[in-house]
Amino acid sequence: MNGKPGLRSGQDLLCGVMFAAVGAGALWVGRSYPMGTPVRLGSGVFPWLLGWGLVGVGAIVFVRGLLTDGKRLTGWAWRPVLLITLAAVAFALLIEPAGLVVTMLVVMTLGALAGEDHRRRELAIFFPGMIAMAIVVFIWGLGMPIKVLPWN
Amino acid sequence: MELSDLGSNLALGFSVALTLENLFWCLVGVVVGTAIGVLPGVGPVATMALLLPVTYYLPAEGALIMLAGIYYGAQYGGSTTAILVNLPGESSSVVTCLDGYQMARQGRPGQALAIAAIGSFFAGTVATVLIAVAAPPLTRLALQFGPADYCSLMVLGLVTAVVMAHGSVIKALGMILLGLLLGIVGTDVQSGALRFTFGVDILFDGINFVPIAMGVFGLNEIMANLTNKQRRELLSSNIGTLMPSREDLRRSFGAMVRGTGLGSLLGILPGGGAVLASFAAYTLEKRISKTPEKFGTGMIEGVAAPESANNAAAQTSFIPMLTLGIPSNAVMAMMVGGMMIHGIIPGPQVMTEKPGLFWGMIASMWLGNLMLVVFNLPLVGIWVKMLMVPYRLLSIAILFFCCIGVYSLNNSAQEVLLIAVFGLVGYLFHKLDCEAAPMLLGFILGPMMETYLRRAMLLSRGDATVFVTSPLSLTFLVLSALLLLVVILPAVRRTREQAFVEES
């Protein structure tokens, strides 16, 4: 539990801030978009409506968080969140320069580390199986233009 | 004349659906659907998102037939896990656990599985006919809508989605607005101006639907599932006889009919769908039963009604998407995504411009249901074995498929970075108790709504009162306002909260 003492519903407060911040951001970024005329609405009208809508919703959620006892924020499961995100980033960075096999090994290792129990012997069978399957399906089957090994 | 139309339409549909190729894609869809239905923690939305890139390689008919099969196939699979393991394989099978698992404990798992399958098939058949009958008149009606009517109809759809969303109404509203905003990122079709692209070139064409869906549903599901562990205990691998007794059938029949009726109705409503339908059907059975206290102890009605209802709803939820082009839940948003990949703009014109696709898909639903009922029961043993695949391996496979799936769309590594971003954002939503499904609906509807809004203003020469002077538009707006009012009223809110508490 890391809801700060005194805050009645940490979850609602943060949620309200998030909505309002996105809304305000949209209004700020979209401030230069033309509004056009009533007959020919410009590209700024819809973002303007949505921006204010989000600010309004955010304010309501925030105030509700101040007034009522709601759920507190619970701790983040940093390990899976970070490792899974990192795995997707690794895929994006590696797939073109390093090819399928290296990318898969890195992505799957990060994926395995994200879970708490991973068994080496099991993975020693699972990884090659997955790699073989991926080569057959994606490269031979669907003909995706990915190299298999870094030096191909 | 109407009737002969129906006949010729269905004949056209079957002529498309019965080709060897389309039968194959239908089979793939329902098998994949059953598989993910059996597995807890893997839902139809994430699976459809995973397979969207694959459909790129298929003809449009095959792609949509397969995607549809995943959804209703999942309803069949979900009940298997619910009955045998007391875990809902799908959220729409939560209530099936109550009586289904008890039946299994009393040594009648076979009968429970059989009734679930028969009920689903009965519901699937009725719902298919219902779609075929309801679609043409609804489409004709939709073709007469002006842009203002359309705009208001979308408002109604989004408001209903808000009302039906689990949890907080105001948060669901915020998520819809967020989705609408994400939907208009990129080049404005009307003026060519760039909006919210921050100079990032992959955003110029707008955010692709697939990375959002995969990040928010695929990656986020892994993150959430890896943190809460489930124990899977298989009751017994011995299914016993599948034949329900005459008494079982007699008692189930009424429940199936009622479940189908209720499910069909709830499926059509925006934001509705299989989950709500199964819960409502169970409640109804309990209420009208002479022995309500026996529910939860292995009453066969408690299996027949929700399983019929969830399948009926899964299918009738295609009606608004097919006739109006408006997705009513996250699964239908995926279907729209699938159509757009093939350059089909969903809406009433699909039926007239692509009758083969339209009726082929409807006919395939009945064929798919038939396949499910014929193949599934004998294969139950195999499905159950699948539960032995530990989630620690499954999660790794899903992670990789998400990445390569997005990459295969445009061979763009940058789009894979997008799923990382949306995975994180999705986890934030999860932590804040904000449901992602309304956001996805908003995302799909955002550009459409803006276009109709502009068109309405142009046609009315800048007069915003067109939204209340057109009778249709006025009706939709009044309905939306009433719905919002109803939810805000405390009495209704309390029962609604109760309903969702029981459901989860």
Interface residues (C-beta under 8 A of the other chain):
Chain A: Q11 L14 C15 M18 F19 V22 G23 A26 V29 G30 Y33 P34 T37 P38 V39 R40 L41 G42 S43 V45 F46 P47 L50 G51 G53 L54 V57 G58 I60 V61 R64 K71 L73 T74 W76 A77 P80 V81 I84 T85 A87 A88 V89 F91 A92 L93 I95 E96 M104 V107 M108 G111 A112 A114 G115 E116 D117 H118 E122 F126 M130 A134 F138 L142 M144 P145 I146
Chain B: V54 Y57 S168 I170 K171 L173 G174 L177 L178 L180 L181 I184 D188 Q190 S191 A193 R195 F196 F198 L219 I222 M223 L226 T227 Y391 R392 L393 S395 I396 A397 L399 F400 C402 C403 I404 Y407 S408 N411 A413 Q414 V416 L417 I419 A420 G423 L424 Y427 L428 K431 L432 D433 C434 M449 E450 L453 R454 M457 L458 R461 G462 D463 A464
